[in-house]
């Protein structure tokens, strides 16, 4: 068992709201990394990698796990393991696999990515899944996989909605993959056990560096035969990472200690959203939206430059734009929230004078 997390992050000079990927290993995580026993992951004898893979599989009720360098590599290895060239994946039109992973399944695997409409709740409708499954006709690709996601831009999809889409896919002979980049945020919001959410899909990609505050890495979990194929694909996509136990130890620490605290991020995001609403910070007709650890709002056009400059002066880092995404994470505590609240209040009070 690893020691509990150490000092709070409130002493940070910069408050970074760009993403929950910006977290840095705390003292406790660095200690387990420094002390990690290592082997050679390619030879299959790194003890921390093996333990991480087994722990992730057990946690999600799957047969096996595979440690990979990133969520993109994990998703891509899964898609390539489920599908052959000339086959088809059905995926939500706004989902990360389709929009933000460089079309890897198509470029490297010769796999067709076919978009499904995404509803206001971020889910895909089972009727749309059924309608997009191709008949057995040489004019069409063979529909092989449904790729789901949870959370989607912070929005949590209830298990019954995911299950309905998955059941429609399986009725058509498809397998199901779940991009769980923020899987544990969804688990925290739904109040379910990890295996209950993981049960909707055959394979699940679990990111350790989003929300869980590990420095790098994802674990793909699923049936033993699919994970064996994914291990071969991992080799083609860049291979194993040799003495990866240093990183896997951080991932094990993250799974053991950083899941239970995720509701704190959700509560701080709700606090931030309430503040922005109170400041009337968003443009007319564009409400402030908060889901899990993310807040989205659209500053009034006349406030965009003033807001960006003001936040920079107060040591607050954001991704500027017409619609801003503010992400809460482990390195932001209540003291940081007080500072953020004071900064935003000062910026908007000045703007309204």
VENWO-V129220 format. One line per field, one symbol per residue. ss: DSSP state (2 for helix, 1 for strand, 0 for the rest). phi: phi as a letter, one per 20 degrees, with the letter a starting at -180 (. if undefined). A space follows every 10 residues. Layout:
ss: ???
phi: ???
This chain:
ss: 0000000000 0000110000 0000002222 2222000000 0000002222 2222222222 0001111100 2222222222 2200001111 1100022220 0002222220 0111110000 0000022222 2200000000 0111111110 0100100022 2222222222 2000111111 0022222222 0002222200 0011111000 0000000111 1102222222 2222220000 0000222222 2222222000 0222222222 2222222200 0100000011 1001111010 2222222222 2220011000 0001111000 0002222222 2222222222 220
phi: .efffegfef fgfddddfae eefdgeffff ffffeffcbd ffemceffff fffffffffd mdfbcbecfb ffffffffff fecdgnecde bggdffgeec cmmgfffedm deddfdgdff emedegffff feffffbffd fefcbdddba eclnfeefgg ffffffffff feneecdcfd gdgfffgffe mdegffffff cfccedeedd nemffaocce drfgffffff fffggfepnf dlffgfffff ffffffddff eggfffffff ffffffffel fefgmcffdc cleccdbdgf gfegffffff fffemddcef qfdddddeaf ecdfffffff ffffffffff fef
